Amino acid sequence: MVQPTPEQLTSDNPPIVGAHSVGVPDGGPSMPLTGWATTGGDLRIPHFFGMHALQLLPSC
């Protein structure tokens, strides 16, 4: 999993640890349907294609 962000490290009780976005803060501009970041990397994209492709393989 990803490391805590600097903001999360300064908080006494962060609600989450880690982030979806890579190179930009979470909560920035995103795609309308998926919510994936448009200004930097997003860890949800490889998860979606990798994990959900595995669900299709056994049925082929």
N, CA, C and O atoms as a Maestro MAE file, in Angstrom:
{
 s_m_m2io_version
 :::
 2.0.0
}

f_m_ct {
 s_m_title
 :::
 protein
 m_atom[240] {
  # First column is atom index #
  i_m_mmod_type
  r_m_x_coord
  r_m_y_coord
  r_m_z_coord
  i_m_residue_number
  s_m_chain_name
  s_m_pdb_residue_name
  s_m_pdb_atom_name
  i_m_atomic_number
  :::
  1 25 0.851 -1.179 0.000 1 A "MET " " N  " 7
  2 3 0.000 0.000 0.000 1 A "MET " " CA " 6
  3 2 0.888 1.230 0.000 1 A "MET " " C  " 6
  4 15 2.092 1.136 0.240 1 A "MET " " O  " 8
  5 25 0.311 2.347 -0.261 2 A "VAL " " N  " 7
  6 3 1.069 3.588 -0.340 2 A "VAL " " CA " 6
  7 2 1.378 4.130 1.044 2 A "VAL " " C  " 6
  8 15 0.729 3.771 2.027 2 A "VAL " " O  " 8
  9 25 2.373 4.994 1.107 3 A "GLN " " N  " 7
  10 3 2.764 5.622 2.362 3 A "GLN " " CA " 6
  11 2 1.802 6.756 2.699 3 A "GLN " " C  " 6
  12 15 1.152 7.297 1.804 3 A "GLN " " O  " 8
  13 25 1.703 7.122 3.975 4 A "PRO " " N  " 7
  14 3 0.867 8.260 4.349 4 A "PRO " " CA " 6
  15 2 1.390 9.545 3.702 4 A "PRO " " C  " 6
  16 15 2.593 9.709 3.502 4 A "PRO " " O  " 8
  17 25 0.472 10.442 3.384 5 A "THR " " N  " 7
  18 3 0.850 11.734 2.828 5 A "THR " " CA " 6
  19 2 1.390 12.618 3.955 5 A "THR " " C  " 6
  20 15 1.125 12.342 5.125 5 A "THR " " O  " 8
  21 25 2.139 13.670 3.629 6 A "PRO " " N  " 7
  22 3 2.637 14.566 4.687 6 A "PRO " " CA " 6
  23 2 1.511 15.145 5.550 6 A "PRO " " C  " 6
  24 15 1.683 15.305 6.759 6 A "PRO " " O  " 8
  25 25 0.374 15.458 4.949 7 A "GLU " " N  " 7
  26 3 -0.748 15.981 5.725 7 A "GLU " " CA " 6
  27 2 -1.280 14.939 6.704 7 A "GLU " " C  " 6
  28 15 -1.665 15.276 7.824 7 A "GLU " " O  " 8
  29 25 -1.302 13.675 6.284 8 A "GLN " " N  " 7
  30 3 -1.787 12.616 7.163 8 A "GLN " " CA " 6
  31 2 -0.819 12.366 8.312 8 A "GLN " " C  " 6
  32 15 -1.242 12.021 9.415 8 A "GLN " " O  " 8
  33 25 0.478 12.538 8.064 9 A "LEU " " N  " 7
  34 3 1.467 12.343 9.121 9 A "LEU " " CA " 6
  35 2 1.362 13.412 10.202 9 A "LEU " " C  " 6
  36 15 1.660 13.135 11.364 9 A "LEU " " O  " 8
  37 25 0.944 14.628 9.847 10 A "THR " " N  " 7
  38 3 0.831 15.697 10.844 10 A "THR " " CA " 6
  39 2 -0.460 15.610 11.638 10 A "THR " " C  " 6
  40 15 -0.562 16.230 12.697 10 A "THR " " O  " 8
  41 25 -1.445 14.866 11.167 11 A "SER " " N  " 7
  42 3 -2.721 14.738 11.860 11 A "SER " " CA " 6
  43 2 -2.611 13.696 12.965 11 A "SER " " C  " 6
  44 15 -1.929 12.684 12.806 11 A "SER " " O  " 8
  45 25 -3.287 13.946 14.090 12 A "ASP " " N  " 7
  46 3 -3.273 12.981 15.192 12 A "ASP " " CA " 6
  47 2 -4.064 11.720 14.874 12 A "ASP " " C  " 6
  48 15 -3.672 10.623 15.271 12 A "ASP " " O  " 8
  49 25 -5.171 11.870 14.162 13 A "ASN " " N  " 7
  50 3 -6.027 10.734 13.848 13 A "ASN " " CA " 6
  51 2 -6.561 10.885 12.424 13 A "ASN " " C  " 6
  52 15 -7.709 11.289 12.238 13 A "ASN " " O  " 8
  53 25 -5.733 10.562 11.402 14 A "PRO " " N  " 7
  54 3 -6.209 10.739 10.029 14 A "PRO " " CA " 6
  55 2 -7.328 9.745 9.710 14 A "PRO " " C  " 6
  56 15 -7.284 8.599 10.156 14 A "PRO " " O  " 8
  57 25 -8.336 10.184 8.936 15 A "PRO " " N  " 7
  58 3 -9.435 9.276 8.602 15 A "PRO " " CA " 6
  59 2 -9.003 8.150 7.661 15 A "PRO " " C  " 6
  60 15 -9.578 7.062 7.696 15 A "PRO " " O  " 8
  61 25 -7.991 8.402 6.818 16 A "ILE " " N  " 7
  62 3 -7.453 7.391 5.914 16 A "ILE " " CA " 6
  63 2 -5.937 7.517 5.917 16 A "ILE " " C  " 6
  64 15 -5.397 8.550 6.310 16 A "ILE " " O  " 8
  65 25 -5.262 6.481 5.485 17 A "VAL " " N  " 7
  66 3 -3.810 6.512 5.346 17 A "VAL " " CA " 6
  67 2 -3.494 6.119 3.920 17 A "VAL " " C  " 6
  68 15 -3.883 5.043 3.465 17 A "VAL " " O  " 8
  69 25 -2.781 6.998 3.204 18 A "GLY " " N  " 7
  70 3 -2.471 6.765 1.813 18 A "GLY " " CA " 6
  71 2 -3.327 7.656 0.931 18 A "GLY " " C  " 6
  72 15 -4.092 8.485 1.424 18 A "GLY " " O  " 8
  73 25 -3.195 7.482 -0.349 19 A "ALA " " N  " 7
  74 3 -3.941 8.330 -1.280 19 A "ALA " " CA " 6
  75 2 -4.142 7.583 -2.591 19 A "ALA " " C  " 6
  76 15 -3.399 6.652 -2.900 19 A "ALA " " O  " 8
  77 25 -5.137 7.988 -3.355 20 A "HIS " " N  " 7
  78 3 -5.367 7.419 -4.679 20 A "HIS " " CA " 6
  79 2 -4.483 8.078 -5.718 20 A "HIS " " C  " 6
  80 15 -4.023 7.421 -6.652 20 A "HIS " " O  " 8
  81 25 -4.245 9.364 -5.564 21 A "SER " " N  " 7
  82 3 -3.521 10.140 -6.576 21 A "SER " " CA " 6
  83 2 -2.015 10.008 -6.398 21 A "SER " " C  " 6
  84 15 -1.520 9.805 -5.290 21 A "SER " " O  " 8
  85 25 -1.299 10.127 -7.512 22 A "VAL " " N  " 7
  86 3 0.160 10.061 -7.509 22 A "VAL " " CA " 6
  87 2 0.686 11.361 -8.101 22 A "VAL " " C  " 6
  88 15 0.377 11.687 -9.247 22 A "VAL " " O  " 8
  89 25 1.470 12.099 -7.342 23 A "GLY " " N  " 7
  90 3 2.068 13.330 -7.838 23 A "GLY " " CA " 6
  91 2 1.218 14.565 -7.663 23 A "GLY " " C  " 6
  92 15 1.697 15.676 -7.888 23 A "GLY " " O  " 8
  93 25 -0.035 14.402 -7.268 24 A "VAL " " N  " 7
  94 3 -0.942 15.528 -7.011 24 A "VAL " " CA " 6
  95 2 -1.765 15.185 -5.769 24 A "VAL " " C  " 6
  96 15 -1.941 14.007 -5.459 24 A "VAL " " O  " 8
  97 25 -2.270 16.189 -5.055 25 A "PRO " " N  " 7
  98 3 -3.102 15.879 -3.879 25 A "PRO " " CA " 6
  99 2 -4.447 15.277 -4.282 25 A "PRO " " C  " 6
  100 15 -4.975 15.575 -5.353 25 A "PRO " " O  " 8
  101 25 -4.995 14.428 -3.414 26 A "ASP " " N  " 7
  102 3 -6.337 13.875 -3.654 26 A "ASP " " CA " 6
  103 2 -7.363 14.998 -3.663 26 A "ASP " " C  " 6
  104 15 -7.182 16.026 -3.010 26 A "ASP " " O  " 8
  105 25 -8.426 14.793 -4.399 27 A "GLY " " N  " 7
  106 3 -9.520 15.742 -4.409 27 A "GLY " " CA " 6
  107 2 -9.415 16.816 -5.480 27 A "GLY " " C  " 6
  108 15 -10.191 17.772 -5.457 27 A "GLY " " O  " 8
  109 25 -8.490 16.692 -6.409 28 A "GLY " " N  " 7
  110 3 -8.356 17.665 -7.483 28 A "GLY " " CA " 6
  111 2 -9.304 17.365 -8.632 28 A "GLY " " C  " 6
  112 15 -10.271 16.621 -8.463 28 A "GLY " " O  " 8
  113 25 -9.031 17.945 -9.812 29 A "PRO " " N  " 7
  114 3 -9.884 17.686 -10.976 29 A "PRO " " CA " 6
  115 2 -9.922 16.190 -11.307 29 A "PRO " " C  " 6
  116 15 -8.913 15.491 -11.216 29 A "PRO " " O  " 8
  117 25 -11.110 15.722 -11.692 30 A "SER " " N  " 7
  118 3 -11.253 14.290 -11.964 30 A "SER " " CA " 6
  119 2 -12.226 14.061 -13.111 30 A "SER " " C  " 6
  120 15 -12.964 14.959 -13.516 30 A "SER " " O  " 8
  121 25 -12.206 12.827 -13.626 31 A "MET " " N  " 7
  122 3 -13.120 12.437 -14.700 31 A "MET " " CA " 6
  123 2 -14.533 12.350 -14.137 31 A "MET " " C  " 6
  124 15 -14.715 11.928 -12.995 31 A "MET " " O  " 8
  125 25 -15.537 12.743 -14.919 32 A "PRO " " N  " 7
  126 3 -16.906 12.783 -14.404 32 A "PRO " " CA " 6
  127 2 -17.456 11.432 -13.931 32 A "PRO " " C  " 6
  128 15 -18.022 11.368 -12.839 32 A "PRO " " O  " 8
  129 25 -17.316 10.383 -14.684 33 A "LEU " " N  " 7
  130 3 -17.954 9.116 -14.342 33 A "LEU " " CA " 6
  131 2 -17.147 8.308 -13.319 33 A "LEU " " C  " 6
  132 15 -17.716 7.755 -12.378 33 A "LEU " " O  " 8
  133 25 -15.835 8.242 -13.500 34 A "THR " " N  " 7
  134 3 -15.010 7.373 -12.661 34 A "THR " " CA " 6
  135 2 -14.424 8.064 -11.441 34 A "THR " " C  " 6
  136 15 -14.160 7.407 -10.435 34 A "THR " " O  " 8
  137 25 -14.212 9.379 -11.506 35 A "GLY " " N  " 7
  138 3 -13.567 10.088 -10.411 35 A "GLY " " CA " 6
  139 2 -12.061 9.963 -10.425 35 A "GLY " " C  " 6
  140 15 -11.398 10.395 -9.483 35 A "GLY " " O  " 8
  141 25 -11.496 9.372 -11.490 36 A "TRP " " N  " 7
  142 3 -10.051 9.229 -11.589 36 A "TRP " " CA " 6
  143 2 -9.415 10.597 -11.825 36 A "TRP " " C  " 6
  144 15 -9.976 11.427 -12.540 36 A "TRP " " O  " 8
  145 25 -8.246 10.833 -11.225 37 A "ALA " " N  " 7
  146 3 -7.546 12.107 -11.338 37 A "ALA " " CA " 6
  147 2 -7.156 12.383 -12.792 37 A "ALA " " C  " 6
  148 15 -6.740 11.477 -13.514 37 A "ALA " " O  " 8
  149 25 -7.294 13.639 -13.212 38 A "THR " " N  " 7
  150 3 -6.938 14.029 -14.580 38 A "THR " " CA " 6
  151 2 -5.652 14.841 -14.639 38 A "THR " " C  " 6
  152 15 -5.129 15.066 -15.731 38 A "THR " " O  " 8
  153 25 -5.126 15.289 -13.501 39 A "THR " " N  " 7
  154 3 -3.920 16.121 -13.511 39 A "THR " " CA " 6
  155 2 -2.681 15.367 -13.061 39 A "THR " " C  " 6
  156 15 -1.584 15.922 -13.104 39 A "THR " " O  " 8
  157 25 -2.821 14.129 -12.633 40 A "GLY " " N  " 7
  158 3 -1.685 13.321 -12.181 40 A "GLY " " CA " 6
  159 2 -2.045 11.857 -12.283 40 A "GLY " " C  " 6
  160 15 -3.085 11.501 -12.837 40 A "GLY " " O  " 8
  161 25 -1.191 11.012 -11.751 41 A "GLY " " N  " 7
  162 3 -1.458 9.582 -11.775 41 A "GLY " " CA " 6
  163 2 -2.558 9.207 -10.791 41 A "GLY " " C  " 6
  164 15 -2.844 9.960 -9.860 41 A "GLY " " O  " 8
  165 25 -3.168 8.063 -10.990 42 A "ASP " " N  " 7
  166 3 -4.224 7.587 -10.111 42 A "ASP " " CA " 6
  167 2 -4.095 6.077 -9.981 42 A "ASP " " C  " 6
  168 15 -4.085 5.365 -10.986 42 A "ASP " " O  " 8
  169 25 -3.996 5.582 -8.748 43 A "LEU " " N  " 7
  170 3 -3.795 4.156 -8.502 43 A "LEU " " CA " 6
  171 2 -5.036 3.310 -8.781 43 A "LEU " " C  " 6
  172 15 -4.940 2.086 -8.863 43 A "LEU " " O  " 8
  173 25 -6.191 3.945 -8.927 44 A "ARG " " N  " 7
  174 3 -7.416 3.181 -9.190 44 A "ARG " " CA " 6
  175 2 -7.474 2.661 -10.621 44 A "ARG " " C  " 6
  176 15 -8.179 1.689 -10.892 44 A "ARG " " O  " 8
  177 25 -6.747 3.291 -11.542 45 A "ILE " " N  " 7
  178 3 -6.791 2.859 -12.945 45 A "ILE " " CA " 6
  179 2 -6.139 1.490 -13.129 45 A "ILE " " C  " 6
  180 15 -6.770 0.598 -13.695 45 A "ILE " " O  " 8
  181 25 -4.877 1.287 -12.665 46 A "PRO " " N  " 7
  182 3 -4.318 -0.069 -12.824 46 A "PRO " " CA " 6
  183 2 -5.086 -1.116 -12.012 46 A "PRO " " C  " 6
  184 15 -5.164 -2.275 -12.419 46 A "PRO " " O  " 8
  185 25 -5.651 -0.719 -10.873 47 A "HIS " " N  " 7
  186 3 -6.465 -1.662 -10.103 47 A "HIS " " CA " 6
  187 2 -7.665 -2.116 -10.932 47 A "HIS " " C  " 6
  188 15 -7.962 -3.308 -11.017 47 A "HIS " " O  " 8
  189 25 -8.339 -1.162 -11.530 48 A "PHE " " N  " 7
  190 3 -9.541 -1.490 -12.305 48 A "PHE " " CA " 6
  191 2 -9.219 -2.456 -13.434 48 A "PHE " " C  " 6
  192 15 -9.862 -3.498 -13.568 48 A "PHE " " O  " 8
  193 25 -8.221 -2.112 -14.249 49 A "PHE " " N  " 7
  194 3 -7.913 -2.967 -15.396 49 A "PHE " " CA " 6
  195 2 -7.275 -4.287 -14.984 49 A "PHE " " C  " 6
  196 15 -7.597 -5.325 -15.561 49 A "PHE " " O  " 8
  197 25 -6.387 -4.275 -14.013 50 A "GLY " " N  " 7
  198 3 -5.721 -5.506 -13.595 50 A "GLY " " CA " 6
  199 2 -6.638 -6.471 -12.873 50 A "GLY " " C  " 6
  200 15 -6.748 -7.635 -13.260 50 A "GLY " " O  " 8
  201 25 -7.296 -6.000 -11.829 51 A "MET " " N  " 7
  202 3 -8.142 -6.889 -11.023 51 A "MET " " CA " 6
  203 2 -9.390 -7.346 -11.778 51 A "MET " " C  " 6
  204 15 -9.800 -8.503 -11.676 51 A "MET " " O  " 8
  205 25 -9.975 -6.447 -12.520 52 A "HIS " " N  " 7
  206 3 -11.207 -6.836 -13.200 52 A "HIS " " CA " 6
  207 2 -10.928 -7.647 -14.468 52 A "HIS " " C  " 6
  208 15 -11.798 -8.395 -14.913 52 A "HIS " " O  " 8
  209 25 -9.746 -7.520 -15.053 53 A "ALA " " N  " 7
  210 3 -9.365 -8.403 -16.157 53 A "ALA " " CA " 6
  211 2 -9.194 -9.831 -15.640 53 A "ALA " " C  " 6
  212 15 -9.526 -10.792 -16.334 53 A "ALA " " O  " 8
  213 25 -8.675 -9.964 -14.420 54 A "LEU " " N  " 7
  214 3 -8.548 -11.304 -13.832 54 A "LEU " " CA " 6
  215 2 -9.901 -11.979 -13.641 54 A "LEU " " C  " 6
  216 15 -9.998 -13.205 -13.693 54 A "LEU " " O  " 8
  217 25 -10.929 -11.195 -13.424 55 A "GLN " " N  " 7
  218 3 -12.264 -11.779 -13.278 55 A "GLN " " CA " 6
  219 2 -12.802 -12.331 -14.593 55 A "GLN " " C  " 6
  220 15 -13.638 -13.235 -14.596 55 A "GLN " " O  " 8
  221 25 -12.322 -11.786 -15.711 56 A "LEU " " N  " 7
  222 3 -12.783 -12.257 -17.011 56 A "LEU " " CA " 6
  223 2 -12.021 -13.489 -17.505 56 A "LEU " " C  " 6
  224 15 -12.572 -14.284 -18.267 56 A "LEU " " O  " 8
  225 25 -10.769 -13.660 -17.086 57 A "LEU " " N  " 7
  226 3 -9.930 -14.736 -17.619 57 A "LEU " " CA " 6
  227 2 -10.501 -16.145 -17.415 57 A "LEU " " C  " 6
  228 15 -10.507 -16.919 -18.373 57 A "LEU " " O  " 8
  229 25 -10.975 -16.517 -16.235 58 A "PRO " " N  " 7
  230 3 -11.480 -17.886 -16.075 58 A "PRO " " CA " 6
  231 2 -12.658 -18.230 -16.982 58 A "PRO " " C  " 6
  232 15 -12.867 -19.403 -17.291 58 A "PRO " " O  " 8
  233 25 -13.425 -17.242 -17.413 59 A "SER " " N  " 7
  234 3 -14.602 -17.534 -18.238 59 A "SER " " CA " 6
  235 2 -14.268 -17.653 -19.723 59 A "SER " " C  " 6
  236 15 -15.139 -17.997 -20.522 59 A "SER " " O  " 8
  237 25 -13.022 -17.374 -20.102 60 A "CYS " " N  " 7
  238 3 -12.655 -17.448 -21.531 60 A "CYS " " CA " 6
  239 2 -12.355 -18.859 -21.962 60 A "CYS " " C  " 6
  240 15 -12.032 -19.093 -23.126 60 A "CYS " " O  " 8
  :::
 }
 m_bond[239] {
  # First column is bond index #
  i_m_from
  i_m_to
  i_m_order
  :::
  1 1 2 1
  2 2 3 1
  3 3 4 2
  4 3 5 1
  5 5 6 1
  6 6 7 1
  7 7 8 2
  8 7 9 1
  9 9 10 1
  10 10 11 1
  11 11 12 2
  12 11 13 1
  13 13 14 1
  14 14 15 1
  15 15 16 2
  16 15 17 1
  17 17 18 1
  18 18 19 1
  19 19 20 2
  20 19 21 1
  21 21 22 1
  22 22 23 1
  23 23 24 2
  24 23 25 1
  25 25 26 1
  26 26 27 1
  27 27 28 2
  28 27 29 1
  29 29 30 1
  30 30 31 1
  31 31 32 2
  32 31 33 1
  33 33 34 1
  34 34 35 1
  35 35 36 2
  36 35 37 1
  37 37 38 1
  38 38 39 1
  39 39 40 2
  40 39 41 1
  41 41 42 1
  42 42 43 1
  43 43 44 2
  44 43 45 1
  45 45 46 1
  46 46 47 1
  47 47 48 2
  48 47 49 1
  49 49 50 1
  50 50 51 1
  51 51 52 2
  52 51 53 1
  53 53 54 1
  54 54 55 1
  55 55 56 2
  56 55 57 1
  57 57 58 1
  58 58 59 1
  59 59 60 2
  60 59 61 1
  61 61 62 1
  62 62 63 1
  63 63 64 2
  64 63 65 1
  65 65 66 1
  66 66 67 1
  67 67 68 2
  68 67 69 1
  69 69 70 1
  70 70 71 1
  71 71 72 2
  72 71 73 1
  73 73 74 1
  74 74 75 1
  75 75 76 2
  76 75 77 1
  77 77 78 1
  78 78 79 1
  79 79 80 2
  80 79 81 1
  81 81 82 1
  82 82 83 1
  83 83 84 2
  84 83 85 1
  85 85 86 1
  86 86 87 1
  87 87 88 2
  88 87 89 1
  89 89 90 1
  90 90 91 1
  91 91 92 2
  92 91 93 1
  93 93 94 1
  94 94 95 1
  95 95 96 2
  96 95 97 1
  97 97 98 1
  98 98 99 1
  99 99 100 2
  100 99 101 1
  101 101 102 1
  102 102 103 1
  103 103 104 2
  104 103 105 1
  105 105 106 1
  106 106 107 1
  107 107 108 2
  108 107 109 1
  109 109 110 1
  110 110 111 1
  111 111 112 2
  112 111 113 1
  113 113 114 1
  114 114 115 1
  115 115 116 2
  116 115 117 1
  117 117 118 1
  118 118 119 1
  119 119 120 2
  120 119 121 1
  121 121 122 1
  122 122 123 1
  123 123 124 2
  124 123 125 1
  125 125 126 1
  126 126 127 1
  127 127 128 2
  128 127 129 1
  129 129 130 1
  130 130 131 1
  131 131 132 2
  132 131 133 1
  133 133 134 1
  134 134 135 1
  135 135 136 2
  136 135 137 1
  137 137 138 1
  138 138 139 1
  139 139 140 2
  140 139 141 1
  141 141 142 1
  142 142 143 1
  143 143 144 2
  144 143 145 1
  145 145 146 1
  146 146 147 1
  147 147 148 2
  148 147 149 1
  149 149 150 1
  150 150 151 1
  151 151 152 2
  152 151 153 1
  153 153 154 1
  154 154 155 1
  155 155 156 2
  156 155 157 1
  157 157 158 1
  158 158 159 1
  159 159 160 2
  160 159 161 1
  161 161 162 1
  162 162 163 1
  163 163 164 2
  164 163 165 1
  165 165 166 1
  166 166 167 1
  167 167 168 2
  168 167 169 1
  169 169 170 1
  170 170 171 1
  171 171 172 2
  172 171 173 1
  173 173 174 1
  174 174 175 1
  175 175 176 2
  176 175 177 1
  177 177 178 1
  178 178 179 1
  179 179 180 2
  180 179 181 1
  181 181 182 1
  182 182 183 1
  183 183 184 2
  184 183 185 1
  185 185 186 1
  186 186 187 1
  187 187 188 2
  188 187 189 1
  189 189 190 1
  190 190 191 1
  191 191 192 2
  192 191 193 1
  193 193 194 1
  194 194 195 1
  195 195 196 2
  196 195 197 1
  197 197 198 1
  198 198 199 1
  199 199 200 2
  200 199 201 1
  201 201 202 1
  202 202 203 1
  203 203 204 2
  204 203 205 1
  205 205 206 1
  206 206 207 1
  207 207 208 2
  208 207 209 1
  209 209 210 1
  210 210 211 1
  211 211 212 2
  212 211 213 1
  213 213 214 1
  214 214 215 1
  215 215 216 2
  216 215 217 1
  217 217 218 1
  218 218 219 1
  219 219 220 2
  220 219 221 1
  221 221 222 1
  222 222 223 1
  223 223 224 2
  224 223 225 1
  225 225 226 1
  226 226 227 1
  227 227 228 2
  228 227 229 1
  229 229 230 1
  230 230 231 1
  231 231 232 2
  232 231 233 1
  233 233 234 1
  234 234 235 1
  235 235 236 2
  236 235 237 1
  237 237 238 1
  238 238 239 1
  239 239 240 2
  :::
 }
}
